[in-house]
Amino acid sequence: MSANPKTAPFSEELFKQAQKFIPGGVNSPVRACRAVGTTPRFVSRGRGARIYDCEGREYFDLVNSWGPLIFGHAEPSIVKSIEKALSLGTTFGAPTEGETKLAALIIRCLPSIERLRLVSSGTEAVMSAVRLARGATGRDKIIKFDGCYHGHSDSLLVAAGSGLATFSLPSSLGVPKQVANLTISSPYNDIESVTNIFTNVGSEIAAVIVEPVAANMGLVLPKNEFLESLSQLCRQYRALLIFDEVVTGFRLGLGGAQTLYNIKPDLTVLGKIIGGGLPLAAFGGRADIMELLAPLGGVYQAGTLSGNPLAVAAGISAIERLQSEAGLYKRIDHMSNLWAEGLKRLTKAKGLETTVNQIGSMSTLFFSPGPVFDYASAQKSDLDLYGLWFRNMLEEGVWLPPSQFETVFVSAGFLFDEIDELLTKAELALKKM
């Protein structure tokens, strides 16, 4: 592995060029690396657990394109499936057999989903699921949670996480107040707050949307009975429960977080892993709700590239491998646990007050004593220390999320001895702090 990549002048030059043509030089804000006091590395290729910048510098990748790459980069079976589909055409705007096959695979894995529709992004899937919930209930208001990010559609940019948390923006310009007023945001893990909202305006609530495991304020786990209590409140007030499993779907197991926590939401939003590294997302749920969509019902949703055959082929390949490879989840979860426990040990030895939240192959190191259980407690993390941690790890050849409010992902591209190597690099990085 390349040593001490303090600067990447070629990336610096590419970034200057990009800023002439692209707002901020990036096509998604966190990629600009402003929150960690540096500029982005321009990636040229990836293989397994590693990425390479434009000058050939090598980095262990703990971002994995923000979660989709559960097998690591350029996984041969997925690449082969894409190449085969590519040879037949790139898009048709007509139904393909692959769309049905992928939908059936997903439905078999998630018992709450009886019907499914494919779209191109998580934002699009959430937007469609919320519209469907409003159409199904005849109500307008939705409840979300502070620090949870559900894409950048207008209704969901209220007290959002992810990039908005990174840039300390509570909302976004361009969102009409009339739209924002239809969204009520509650503290994550605070069921009393949600109960009070339902008590006051329960007859106006169409849906509660939640990340069952929050991954966009850093990783935050649900408290005992939080998700079950949400489900009960939704049933009591005849609102719909929407699980946003764009991150956790097929990441925490074949059945996602809903199977892990034994909750059956009315609607589920999926993305990332189901596209095998290509742009693909989905929303699905109870048949009686989903069949309100056009052409069967009066809720309209459409997309020219929905169910793109290349993305569908990659998704089928990914899910079939997850189904067939015994022990894969256990292996990556174990590596993730070794990483998280190693960080706890190393930061304690350094005398730093930190909290490490971890579940399965997901984790976040917070530079605060914790516990971290909601957006307010996540914001207590020392962002300057996180920035130093990021830059030091970059020098050691490790690519971390360029924001405290994101999540580390361990992929199957790692070997166990590479986790030991990662921890050695972490120890070296911490010595400079």
Secondary structure, DSSP 8 states (H G I E B T S, - for coil): --------HHHHHHHHHHHHHSGGGSSSGGGG-GGGTS----EEEEEBTEEEETT--EEEESSGGGTT-TT-BT-HHHHHHHHHHHTT-S--SS--HHHHHHHHHHHHH-TT-SEEEEES-HHHHHHHHHHHHHHHHT--EEEEETT----SSGGG-SS--THHHHTT-SS-TT--HHHHTTEEEE-TT-HHHHHHHHHHHGGGEEEEEE-SSB-SSS-B---TTHHHHHHHHHHHHT-EEEEEETTTTTTSSTTHHHHHTT---SEEEE-GGGGTTSS-EEEEE-HHHHTTBTTTSSB----TTTT-HHHHHHHHHHHHHHHHSTTHHHHHHHHHHHHHHHHHHHHHHHT---EEEEETTEEEEESSSS---SHHHHTTS-HHHHHHHHHHHHHTTEE--SSTTS-EE--TT--HHHHHHHHHHHHHHHHT-
